[in-house]
Amino acid sequence: MVFEQIATYVVDALGLTGSLRAAAHFWIYDTLKILSILIVVIFGVTYLRTYFPPEKIRDYLAGKRAITGYALAALLGIVSPFCSCSTIPIFLGMVGAGIPFGVTITFLAVSPMINEAALVVLPGVVGLKLTALYAVSGIVIGMSSGYTLNKLGFDRYIEEFNFGESDVEIDEPSRKERAREAYVEAKDIIVEIVPYVIVGVGAGAAIHGYLPGELVTQYLSGPLGVFGAVAVGVPMYTDILGVIPVVESLIGKGLPVGTGLAFMMSVAALSFPQFMILNKVMKKELIAAYATTLAAGILTIGLLFNLLL
């Protein structure tokens, strides 16, 4: 593979050996691999997304049967913006349009936890089977969280907010305009994500080159490892694509798959900046319940995966 050859050429040219060589090779190879996938996938998805602006998404979801609405919200969450904070404006539009509360919570939960670029990168890290399990688990967590909070009546904790007009006429752009819009959005997303990818791959490279596998299996392999992974993931704020290289390295060192996936999910879906923004439209009772249901779902999935895999 070209990226493998480039990484090998660079470390050979620098005369690197031992752990430093392994770390540098991992960093160069994974950075090139992930960024190349990002450029292609993000532009393609942002172009398709021009056909589904927030107004169309909420109008399409409005009036759907409960189970249909939950399922569609989860699927739309997968192809939505790439981080939790950029998903919130669409969430607000859905709430303002009168879409059922549980459906909007499902969208809000799934969107940062699973995205199309991550689903393209993950098979090379954990394989197709585990990638599929990860996607299904994220959808189940999002739908169950939305359903639970809706049944418990937490919609009463939505703050009063000026959502603006919901019946604005939408002009259909031309293909050229769509391509230009996709280019601008993709460029902004890539510029925002690249630092997280580089830092994440760097951390993964350090783990790959220097962290003894015995430490990982000794201290992170038990049931408490899943709880620790979620606890560590919550205060972090990064894109899921920046976390994947770290998880890849840890799994390679012996970290149980369930623990790694729980860490990845918690970083993406349970970030402090997200809660700070949600504080403008959600009362603290709803934020606490939302975080608790997601954390419970992530812990359950992590423990279950460790038990069965």
Rosetta blueprint (number, residue, H / E / L):
1 M L
2 V H
3 F H
4 E H
5 Q H
6 I H
7 A H
8 T H
9 Y H
10 V H
11 V H
12 D H
13 A H
14 L L
15 G L
16 L L
17 T L
18 G H
19 S H
20 L H
21 R H
22 A H
23 A H
24 A H
25 H H
26 F H
27 W H
28 I H
29 Y H
30 D H
31 T H
32 L H
33 K H
34 I H
35 L H
36 S H
37 I H
38 L H
39 I H
40 V H
41 V H
42 I H
43 F H
44 G H
45 V H
46 T H
47 Y H
48 L H
49 R H
50 T L
51 Y L
52 F L
53 P L
54 P H
55 E H
56 K H
57 I H
58 R H
59 D H
60 Y H
61 L H
62 A L
63 G L
64 K L
65 R L
66 A H
67 I H
68 T H
69 G H
70 Y H
71 A H
72 L H
73 A H
74 A H
75 L H
76 L H
77 G H
78 I H
79 V L
80 S L
81 P L
82 F L
83 C L
84 S H
85 C H
86 S H
87 T H
88 I H
89 P H
90 I H
91 F H
92 L H
93 G H
94 M H
95 V H
96 G H
97 A L
98 G L
99 I L
100 P L
101 F H
102 G H
103 V H
104 T H
105 I H
106 T H
107 F H
108 L H
109 A H
110 V H
111 S H
112 P H
113 M H
114 I L
115 N L
116 E H
117 A H
118 A H
119 L H
120 V H
121 V H
122 L L
123 P H
124 G H
125 V H
126 V H
127 G L
128 L H
129 K H
130 L H
131 T H
132 A H
133 L H
134 Y H
135 A H
136 V H
137 S H
138 G H
139 I H
140 V H
141 I H
142 G H
143 M H
144 S H
145 S H
146 G H
147 Y H
148 T H
149 L H
150 N H
151 K H
152 L L
153 G L
154 F H
155 D H
156 R H
157 Y H
158 I E
159 E L
160 E L
161 F L
162 N L
163 F L
164 G L
165 E L
166 S L
167 D L
168 V L
169 E L
170 I L
171 D L
172 E L
173 P L
174 S L
175 R H
176 K H
177 E H
178 R H
179 A H
180 R H
181 E H
182 A H
183 Y H
184 V H
185 E H
186 A H
187 K H
188 D H
189 I H
190 I H
191 V H
192 E H
193 I H
194 V H
195 P H
196 Y H
197 V H
198 I H
199 V H
200 G H
201 V H
202 G H
203 A H
204 G H
205 A H
206 A H
207 I H
208 H H
209 G H
210 Y H
211 L L
212 P L
213 G H
214 E H
215 L H
216 V H
217 T H
218 Q H
219 Y H
220 L L
221 S L
222 G L
223 P H
224 L H
225 G H
226 V H
227 F H
228 G H
229 A H
230 V H
231 A H
232 V H
233 G H
234 V L
235 P L
236 M L
237 Y L
238 T L
239 D L
240 I H
241 L H
242 G H
243 V H
244 I H
245 P H
246 V H
247 V H
248 E H
249 S H
250 L H
251 I H
252 G H
253 K L
254 G L
255 L L
256 P L
257 V H
258 G H
259 T H
260 G H
261 L H
262 A H
263 F H
264 M H
265 M H
266 S H
267 V H
268 A H
269 A H
270 L L
271 S L
272 F H
273 P H
274 Q H
275 F H
276 M H
277 I H
278 L H
279 N L
280 K L
281 V L
282 M E
283 K L
284 K H
285 E H
286 L H
287 I H
288 A H
289 A H
290 Y H
291 A H
292 T H
293 T H
294 L H
295 A H
296 A H
297 G H
298 I H
299 L H
300 T H
301 I H
302 G H
303 L H
304 L H
305 F H
306 N H
307 L H
308 L H
309 L L
